[in-house]
Amino acid sequence: MEDVRDLKALQLDALCEVANIGAGHAATALSQLTKRKIMISVPRITVTPIEEVPELMGDADAPVAAVLMHMLGDLTGRTLLMFPEPDAKLLCDLLNKREIGTTTHFAELERSSVKEAANILGGAYLNALADFMGMMLMPSVPSLVIDLAGAVLTTAYLNFGHDRDFVLCVQTDFEFQDVRQTLTGQFLLLPDLASLKAIFDAIRVD
C-alpha cells in the first residue's frame, strides 16, 4: 500500500471537500442544538502519524475534552473529537442555555452534553465521508475523557496504534455570532489499515 502521506494535491483537495461538507453539516446540527447562528471557517485538513498529532494541537500540555467513538459499518476504525477545555465549557453553556462562563467543571450534565454534541458532530463528518465513499458509516456510543492533549493522544496511540497508524485531522472553527464566541474542534479519523486503503483508493487521482 502506498504511504498516505504521499497523497497528491488533487487527492488532498478531494479530502478537503469532504471535510468542508462535513463541517457544514456539523455547523447546521450545532446551530439547531444551541438555537444560535453559526459561521464556520474553511476546515484545515492534515494527514499525519498519530504520534505527531499533539504538535498540531499547539500544546500537548493543554487540557482538552476528547470524545472517542468507534467507526462502524463498511469502514472500521476510531474517531476522536477534541475540544480545548475552555471551548468545551463554552459548548456546555450554549447547549444548556446558560450564561457564558457558568460552567466551571464537568459534572454529569456537562459530560452528557459534550458527548451528545460530539456524537452529532462526529456523525456529520462520518456522513459526509460515507456519501463520498458510497458506503454506510456510523459512530458507536461515545466515551469522554478530560485530560491533557498529549496524554489523550498517547493513550489512543498505545491502545490502538500500530506501525502505520495515520490520522486524518480536520480542524474547524465554529463562530457563534450573537455571543461573539468561537468553538474550535479537532475531528480525528483513525481508520484501520484496510479502511485507510479503501479511503486512499477512493480518492485516487491518476
Helices and strands as residue ranges (DSSP letters): G 4-6, H 9-34, E 38-40, E 44-49, G 50-52, H 53-57, E 63-73, E 77-84, H 85-95, H 108-133, E 137-139, E 143-148, H 149-160, E 166-176, E 181-191, H 193-202
